[in-house]
Amino acid sequence: MKLQYIIAFLFLGFNITHSQTNNAKEKEVIKKESAIQVIVRVQKDKILLRWGPSDALAWKKLNKYGYLVERYTVTRNNTTLASPEKKVLAQTLKPEPIENWEKVIEQNDNAAIIAQALYGESFNVTGVNQLESIVNLSEENEQRFTFALFAADKDFEIAKKAALGFEDKTAQKNEKYIYRISSNVPKEESEIKYGGVFVGLSDYQDLPKPMDFTAHFTDKSTMLSWNFKILAHAYGSYYIERSQDKLHFERINKEPYTSMNQQNENNSRIFYVDSIANNQLYSYRIQGISAFGELGPYSEIISGKGKSILQFVPHLTVKNFKDDKTVTLTWEFAEEGNSEITGFELNRSDTDDGKYLPVIKNIAPKSRTVVYNKLASTNYFTITAIGKQGSNRTSFPMLVQPVDSIPPAKPINLKGVIDSLGVVKLTWDLNKESDLLGYRIYKGNNPDEEMSQITVNPLEDNKYQDTVVIKSLNSKVYYKIIAVDTHYNMSVSSDVLVIKKPDVIPPSSPIFTNYEIKDGAVYLDWINSQSEDAVSHQLYRKENEQGDWQLIADIKDKKETYKDENIAEGSKYRYAIYAKDKSNLVSNPSPQVAFFVPKASVMPAVKGFYAQANVSANTIDLSWEYKVPEVDSFEIYKATASEPLQLMQMVSGQTRKLSDPTITINTNYKYAIRALFIDGRMSKMVFFTVKF
C-alpha cells in the first residue's frame, strides 16, 4: 500500500488545523492506567458502540487477544430488575484478518490506513512537514495507534472491521442496558480497565445543529469559524458548503474538516479560510459528522461579500505650532489614491494606545493639511483615509505636545515594607506640580544592575503595592521612583530604597564525605552547608531501631569532623547532620550514613589443645575442649620447621578432635587453633608441637 501518499492525502485533504501551546510551567509526567474508553450513539432501532484503548501498547495487546462485549439488562418497562440479565454479544472480538481488507482498501482510504496500521510491515511516516508538525510521535507503534483511531473516527463500518465498534440490533425499546467492553488480555501480561455506558433505545435524540457559526469577509477571502467544543461530544469533523445563490450548495472540502485542538482548553474555535472573488455574494453552511459516520443537520446560513482593501495609507509627517492651543498637521498620501477615497478624518486620543475619536471630519481627498485649535497638554493624532468601497486606512499615531521642558521635582521620602508573603507596600510624598501626570516605579534585585520599570502607565497615587519572590537567591530588593508631568518631562529619580526580604529559605544541606570505625570510636567527616548565613551544624544519631534521633553535637565553628566514642560493639548506628542559619531556619538533613559496629574484643583461648602421634594409623591426632557459647567454627593451623604456619582446616563449632594424615617420619610439627564466633569475634590462638 502507498502509505505515505495515503497519509499525506488524508492530512492535506482533511485540512486539519493544529496549534501548539507554549507552557512556561514545568510539566509533570504522570503514568496513566490503561483503559478502554467507550462512546455510544442511539439510533431509532439499534445502538451503536465505539471504543478505543487509552494507549498504543494496550491497543496492540487487545488486537492480539480481542475484546469481550457484554450487555446487562438493567431495567424493563421502567422497572429496575432485581438482578441484571447478562448477555455476551461478542466473546472474542478481534480485527478482521488481512484477507478481508484487500478489496475494501482499494476504494476506502480509511480502511487502507487501518489495515496498514494493523498488518503493515512498517509504518514510517516521512517527508510530510505538515504531518510532522501535527503528530509528534517517535515510536512506530504510537503512529500506528494514532492513525488507526483517527481513521476509525471517520468511518464506522471500518471501525467495526478493526474491532473498534459494534452494532446491537437486538436492543428492545422497553429496556435499558449497561454495555461493558472488557479486555481479553491476560492480567499477568497487562491489566486494562474495562469501559462501559448505560443507555437504551428510549435515549434516542436527533443530532444537534452546529452552533456559533460566523464568517469574516475580507479582500478575496472568507474566514469561517465555529465553536467545535460545544458539540465535541457529537461531532468530530465537518463538511463545509458554499453557494452563490443561497439555493444550490456545494462542498468545498472533499474530506471531512477537523481540529487537533481538542485538548487545548484555551482554544475552542476552528477556522477555515476560503478564497473568493470580491463584490460577489457568497453563502456558507456547515454539517457535522459523528464518530459513527452520521451527518447532522445544517447550520444557519451566513452570507457576505469580499471587499477590496484600500492600497494607500496616510502618514502624518509635520506638526507646526501656532500657539499652545493650535497646531497645523501635515500628512502624506499617494496622489493616485485620491480617486479611491471620499476624504480624510482627523482622530485624537490622550494616550497612544487609547480610544481615538474623530475631531475633524469631511476633509477633502486632495487636502494634505489641517488646523486643530483645542490642544491639551498631551495629544495623540491619527489621520484616516475613508475608502469608497468601505475600506479605511489609518496612519500611525503622532504625539503632539505644546512646549514644556521643566521636569517635576525629585520625589522624596520613599518608604516600604515587605511581609512574609512577599507583598511590598511603597509610599512617598506627593509632588506639588499642577501638571503632574504621575509616577513611574523602578525595581531591581541587585545593587549594581540597571533597574527596570514595573508600571505600564504613570501612577497617579503616592502608594504602590508590589510582590516579590521570597524564596530566591537575592536577599534584598531595590526601588526608586520618577515623577512625570503631562508633557512627559521626567524628574530626577528618588533615592534608592533598599528593603531586606524576610528570611524563609533554609540553608543548604551539609554532606557526609567519609566515616571510619577505629579503636572503639566512629570518625565522621562532612562538608559544611555552603549558605553564607549558616551559623551551626547539628549532628544527630539513632542507635539500632530506636524511634527518636538524639542530638549528639551542636557545632558552631567551621569544624567538619567529629569523633563519636559513645558506641557499643554489635550495634547499628545512623547519623544525620543539619545546618541552622541566623533566622533559626534548619536545612534538610544530609543523606544519612548507616553502618554496623562489629564486635572486636578477643575471646578466651581454646583449652586442652593436645596433639599426639598415632604410629599405627600414621596420623597425628588433635583434640581440645571449649565451653564458650556461640562458637561458629574452629581454625586449625599447621607448620614445620622449614615452613610458616598455614591454615590446615576449618571445622564446625561442635567438633572437638581431628586427625592429620599428611605427615612425614622424623619431622617436627607445630599446630595452632583458634575459635571463630557467630558475631565475628575470635579467640586467642594456642599452639602445640609434636614429633612424628
Residue pairs with C-beta under 8 A, 6 or more apart in sequence:
1 105
1 112
1 115
1 116
1 120
3 112
3 113
3 116
3 120
3 123
3 125
4 125
4 126
4 127
4 128
6 109
6 112
6 113
6 116
7 113
7 125
7 128
7 131
7 147
8 127
8 128
8 131
9 109
10 109
10 113
10 151
10 255
11 128
11 130
11 131
11 134
12 130
13 253
13 254
13 255
14 237
14 253
14 255
14 256
14 257
14 258
15 253
15 255
15 257
15 272
16 134
16 257
16 258
16 259
16 260
17 258
17 259
17 260
17 261
17 270
17 271
17 272
18 133
18 134
18 259
18 260
18 261
19 261
19 264
19 267
21 264
21 266
21 267
32 54
32 55
33 54
33 193
34 53
34 54
34 55
34 57
34 58
34 190
34 191
34 192
34 193
35 53
35 54
35 58
35 192
35 193
35 194
35 195
36 51
36 52
36 53
36 54
36 58
36 62
36 67
36 181
36 182
36 183
36 192
36 193
36 194
36 195
37 51
37 52
37 53
37 54
37 195
38 49
38 50
38 51
38 179
38 181
38 195
38 196
38 197
39 49
39 50
39 51
39 197
39 291
40 47
40 48
40 49
40 50
40 179
40 197
40 199
41 47
41 48
41 50
41 290
41 291
41 292
41 294
42 48
42 199
42 200
42 201
42 203
42 204
42 205
43 204
44 201
44 204
45 169
45 201
46 167
46 168
46 169
46 171
47 167
47 168
47 171
47 177
47 179
47 199
47 200
47 201
48 156
48 165
48 166
48 167
48 168
48 292
49 69
49 165
49 166
49 167
49 168
49 179
49 181
49 197
50 152
50 156
50 159
50 164
50 165
50 291
50 292
51 67
51 164
51 165
51 181
51 195
52 59
52 149
52 152
52 164
53 59
53 62
53 145
53 192
55 145
56 139
56 141
56 142
56 144
56 145
56 146
57 141
57 190
58 183
58 185
58 190
58 192
59 145
59 148
59 149
60 141
60 145
61 183
61 185
61 189
61 190
61 192
62 163
62 183
62 184
62 185
62 192
63 94
63 95
63 118
63 163
64 94
64 185
65 92
65 94
65 183
65 184
65 185
65 186
66 92
66 93
66 94
66 163
66 184
67 90
67 92
67 93
67 94
67 163
67 181
67 182
67 183
67 184
68 88
68 90
68 91
68 92
68 93
68 180
68 181
68 182
68 183
68 184
69 88
69 89
69 90
69 93
69 166
69 179
69 180
69 181
70 86
70 87
70 88
70 89
70 179
70 180
70 182
71 86
71 87
71 88
71 89
71 168
71 177
71 178
71 179
71 180
72 84
72 85
72 86
72 87
72 177
72 178
72 179
72 180
73 81
73 84
73 85
73 87
73 175
73 176
73 177
74 80
74 81
74 84
74 176
74 177
74 178
74 198
75 81
75 175
75 176
75 200
76 172
76 174
76 175
77 174
78 174
84 178
89 166
89 168
90 166
92 184
93 163
93 166
94 163
95 118
95 161
95 162
95 163
96 161
96 162
96 163
98 115
98 118
98 119
100 161
101 111
101 114
101 115
101 119
101 161
104 111
104 158
104 161
105 111
105 112
105 115
108 155
108 158
109 151
110 151
110 152
110 154
110 155
110 158
111 151
111 155
111 158
111 161
113 147
113 148
113 150
113 151
114 147
114 148
114 151
114 152
114 158
114 161
114 162
116 123
117 123
117 143
117 144
117 145
117 147
117 148
117 151
118 144
118 148
118 162
120 144
122 140
123 140
123 143
123 144
123 147
124 140
124 143
125 131
125 132
125 135
125 143
134 260
135 143
135 146
137 143
137 146
148 162
148 164
149 164
151 158
152 158
152 159
152 162
152 164
152 165
153 159
153 236
153 237
153 291
154 236
154 237
154 256
154 289
154 293
155 293
156 165
156 291
156 292
156 293
157 293
159 165
160 166
160 167
165 292
168 179
171 177
171 200
171 201
172 201
173 200
173 201
173 202
175 200
175 201
176 198
176 199
176 200
176 202
176 203
177 198
177 199
177 200
178 196
178 197
178 198
179 196
179 197
179 199
180 194
180 195
180 196
181 194
181 195
181 196
182 194
183 190
183 192
183 194
185 192
206 297
207 234
207 235
207 288
207 290
207 294
207 295
207 296
207 297
208 231
208 234
208 288
208 296
208 297
209 296
209 297
209 298
209 299
209 300
210 226
210 231
210 235
210 238
210 286
210 287
210 288
210 296
210 298
210 299
211 226
211 227
211 230
211 231
211 299
212 226
212 227
212 230
213 224
213 225
213 226
213 284
213 285
213 286
213 299
213 300
213 302
214 224
214 225
214 226
214 302
215 222
215 223
215 224
215 225
215 284
215 302
215 303
215 304
216 222
216 223
216 225
217 276
217 282
217 304
217 305
217 306
217 307
218 306
218 307
218 309
219 278
219 306
219 307
219 308
219 309
219 391
220 275
220 276
220 277
220 278
220 306
221 273
221 274
221 275
221 276
221 306
222 273
222 274
222 276
222 282
222 284
222 304
222 306
223 271
223 272
223 273
224 240
224 271
224 272
224 273
224 274
224 284
224 286
225 269
225 270
225 271
225 272
226 238
226 269
226 270
226 286
226 299
227 268
227 269
227 270
228 235
228 238
228 259
228 261
228 268
228 269
228 270
229 262
229 268
230 268
231 288
232 262
234 288
234 290
234 296
235 288
235 289
235 290
235 296
236 256
236 258
236 289
236 290
236 291
237 256
237 257
237 258
237 288
237 289
238 256
238 257
238 258
238 270
238 286
238 287
238 288
238 289
239 251
239 253
239 256
239 257
239 286
239 287
239 289
239 295
240 251
240 252
240 253
240 257
240 272
240 274
240 284
240 286
241 249
241 250
241 251
241 252
241 284
241 285
241 286
241 287
241 298
242 249
242 250
242 252
242 274
242 282
242 283
242 284
243 249
243 250
243 282
243 283
243 284
243 301
244 280
244 281
244 282
244 283
245 283
246 283
246 301
246 303
249 283
249 285
252 274
253 272
256 289
257 270
257 272
258 270
259 270
261 267
261 270
274 282
274 284
276 282
276 306
277 306
278 305
278 306
278 307
278 308
279 305
279 306
279 307
279 308
280 305
280 306
281 303
281 304
281 305
282 303
282 304
282 305
282 306
283 301
283 302
283 303
284 301
284 302
284 303
285 298
285 299
285 300
285 301
285 302
286 298
286 299
287 295
287 296
287 297
287 298
287 299
288 295
288 296
289 295
289 296
290 296
307 389
307 390
307 391
308 389
308 391
309 391
310 337
310 340
310 341
310 385
310 387
310 389
310 391
310 392
310 393
311 337
311 340
312 333
312 334
312 336
312 337
312 340
312 385
312 393
313 333
313 385
313 393
313 394
313 395
314 331
314 332
314 333
314 344
314 383
314 384
314 385
314 393
314 394
314 395
315 331
315 332
315 333
315 395
315 396
316 329
316 330
316 331
316 381
316 382
316 383
316 395
316 396
316 398
317 330
317 331
317 332
318 328
318 329
318 330
319 327
319 328
319 329
319 330
319 398
319 400
320 327
320 328
320 330
321 327
321 402
321 403
322 328
322 371
323 402
324 375
324 402
324 403
325 373
325 374
325 375
325 402
326 371
326 372
326 373
326 375
327 371
327 372
327 375
327 400
328 369
328 370
328 371
329 346
329 369
329 370
329 371
329 372
329 381
329 383
329 398
329 400
330 368
330 369
331 344
331 368
331 369
331 383
331 395
332 368
333 344
333 368
333 385
337 385
338 365
338 366
339 365
340 387
340 388
340 389
341 365
341 385
341 386
341 387
341 388
342 365
342 386
342 387
342 388
343 361
343 362
343 363
343 364
343 365
343 367
343 386
344 363
344 364
344 365
344 367
344 370
344 383
344 384
344 385
344 386
345 358
345 360
345 361
345 362
345 363
345 383
345 384
345 386
346 358
346 359
346 360
346 363
346 370
346 372
346 381
346 382
346 383
347 356
347 357
347 358
347 359
347 381
347 382
347 383
347 384
347 394
348 356
348 357
348 359
348 372
348 379
348 380
348 381
349 355
349 356
349 357
349 379
349 380
349 397
350 376
350 378
350 379
350 380
351 380
351 457
352 380
352 397
352 399
354 380
356 380
356 382
356 397
358 384
359 372
359 374
360 370
360 372
363 370
370 383
372 381
375 400
375 402
376 486
377 401
377 402
377 404
377 435
377 485
377 486
377 487
378 399
378 401
378 437
378 486
378 487
378 488
379 399
379 400
379 401
380 397
380 398
380 399
380 400
381 397
381 398
381 400
382 394
382 395
382 396
382 397
382 398
383 394
383 395
384 392
384 393
384 394
384 395
385 392
385 393
385 394
386 392
387 393
401 487
401 488
402 487
404 435
404 485
404 486
404 487
404 489
405 487
405 489
406 485
406 489
407 483
407 485
407 489
407 490
407 491
407 492
408 431
408 433
408 436
408 483
408 484
408 485
408 489
408 490
408 491
409 431
409 432
409 433
409 483
409 491
410 483
410 491
410 492
410 493
410 494
411 428
411 429
411 431
411 439
411 481
411 482
411 483
411 491
411 493
411 494
412 428
412 429
412 494
412 495
413 428
413 429
414 426
414 427
414 428
414 479
414 480
414 481
414 494
414 495
414 497
415 426
415 427
415 428
415 497
416 424
416 425
416 426
416 427
416 479
416 497
416 499
417 424
417 425
417 499
418 424
418 425
418 468
418 477
418 499
418 500
418 501
418 502
419 502
420 470
420 502
420 504
421 470
422 467
422 468
422 469
422 470
422 501
423 465
423 466
423 467
424 465
424 466
424 467
424 468
424 477
424 479
424 499
425 463
425 464
425 465
426 441
426 463
426 464
426 465
426 466
426 479
426 481
426 497
427 462
427 463
428 439
428 462
428 463
428 481
428 494
429 462
430 462
431 483
431 491
433 483
433 485
435 485
435 486
435 487
436 483
436 484
436 485
436 486
437 458
437 460
437 484
437 485
437 486
437 488
438 457
438 458
438 459
438 460
438 483
438 484
439 455
439 458
439 459
439 460
439 462
439 464
439 481
439 482
439 483
439 484
440 453
440 455
440 458
440 459
440 481
440 482
440 484
440 490
441 453
441 454
441 455
441 459
441 464
441 466
441 479
441 481
442 451
442 452
442 453
442 454
442 479
442 480
442 481
442 482
442 493
443 451
443 452
443 454
443 466
443 477
443 478
443 479
444 450
444 451
444 452
444 477
444 478
444 479
445 472
445 474
445 477
445 478
446 474
446 478
447 476
447 478
447 498
451 478
451 479
451 480
454 466
455 464
458 484
466 479
468 477
468 501
470 501
470 502
470 504
470 505
471 504
471 505
472 505
474 501
475 500
475 501
475 503
476 498
476 499
476 500
476 501
477 498
477 499
477 501
478 496
478 497
478 498
478 499
479 496
479 497
479 499
480 493
480 494
480 495
480 496
480 497
481 493
481 494
482 490
482 491
482 492
482 493
482 494
483 490
483 491
484 490
484 491
503 533
503 581
503 582
503 583
503 585
504 585
505 585
506 579
506 581
506 585
506 586
506 587
506 588
507 529
507 531
507 533
507 534
507 579
507 580
507 581
507 585
507 586
507 587
508 529
508 530
508 531
508 534
508 579
508 587
509 529
509 578
509 579
509 587
509 588
509 589
509 590
510 526
510 527
510 528
510 529
510 537
510 577
510 578
510 579
510 587
510 590
511 526
511 527
511 590
511 591
512 524
512 525
512 526
512 575
512 577
512 590
512 591
512 593
513 525
513 526
513 527
514 524
514 525
515 522
515 523
515 524
515 525
515 575
515 593
515 595
516 522
516 523
517 523
517 595
517 597
517 598
520 565
520 567
520 569
520 600
521 563
521 564
521 565
521 567
522 563
522 564
522 567
522 573
522 575
522 597
523 561
523 562
523 563
523 564
524 539
524 561
524 562
524 563
524 564
524 575
524 593
525 560
525 561
526 537
526 560
526 561
526 577
526 590
527 560
528 534
528 537
528 558
528 560
528 579
529 537
529 579
529 587
531 579
531 581
531 587
533 581
533 582
533 583
534 579
534 580
534 581
534 587
535 556
535 580
535 581
535 582
536 554
536 555
536 556
536 579
536 580
537 554
537 555
537 577
537 578
537 579
537 580
538 551
538 553
538 554
538 555
538 577
538 578
538 579
538 580
538 586
539 551
539 552
539 553
539 554
539 555
539 562
539 575
539 576
539 577
540 549
540 550
540 551
540 552
540 575
540 576
540 577
540 578
540 589
541 549
541 550
541 552
541 564
541 573
541 574
541 575
542 548
542 549
542 550
542 573
542 574
543 550
543 568
543 571
543 572
543 573
544 571
544 572
545 572
549 576
552 564
552 566
553 562
555 562
567 573
567 597
568 597
569 597
569 598
569 599
569 600
569 601
570 596
570 597
570 598
570 599
570 679
571 596
571 597
572 594
572 595
572 596
572 597
573 594
573 595
573 596
573 597
574 592
574 593
574 594
575 592
575 593
575 594
576 589
576 590
576 592
577 589
577 590
578 586
578 587
578 588
578 589
578 590
579 586
579 587
580 586
580 587
598 679
598 680
599 677
599 679
599 680
599 681
600 681
601 681
602 681
602 682
602 683
602 684
603 628
603 675
603 677
603 681
603 682
603 683
603 684
604 628
604 683
604 684
605 674
605 683
605 684
605 685
605 686
606 624
606 625
606 626
606 634
606 673
606 674
606 675
606 683
606 686
607 624
607 625
607 626
607 686
608 623
608 624
608 625
609 622
609 623
609 624
609 671
609 673
609 686
609 687
609 688
610 622
610 623
610 624
610 688
611 620
611 621
611 622
611 669
611 671
611 688
611 689
611 690
612 620
612 621
612 623
612 690
613 620
613 690
613 691
613 692
614 620
614 621
614 659
617 659
617 661
618 661
618 663
619 659
619 660
619 661
619 663
620 659
620 660
620 663
620 669
620 671
620 690
620 692
621 657
621 658
621 659
621 660
622 636
622 657
622 658
622 659
622 660
622 671
622 673
622 688
623 656
623 657
623 658
624 634
624 656
624 657
624 673
625 656
626 634
626 656
626 675
628 675
628 683
630 677
630 678
630 679
631 653
631 675
631 676
631 677
631 678
632 653
632 676
632 677
632 678
633 650
633 651
633 652
633 653
633 675
633 676
634 650
634 651
634 652
634 653
634 655
634 673
634 674
634 675
634 676
635 647
635 650
635 673
635 674
635 676
636 647
636 648
636 649
636 650
636 651
636 658
636 671
636 672
636 673
637 645
637 646
637 647
637 648
637 671
637 672
637 673
637 685
638 645
638 646
638 648
638 660
638 669
638 670
638 671
638 672
639 645
639 646
639 669
639 670
639 672
640 667
640 668
640 669
640 670
641 667
641 668
645 670
645 672
648 660
648 671
649 658
650 676
651 658
653 675
660 669
660 671
663 669
663 692
664 692
665 692
666 691
666 692
667 691
667 692
668 689
668 690
668 691
669 689
669 690
669 691
669 692
670 687
670 688
670 689
671 687
671 688
671 689
671 690
672 685
672 686
672 687
672 688
673 685
673 686
674 682
674 683
674 684
674 685
674 686
675 682
675 683
676 682
677 683
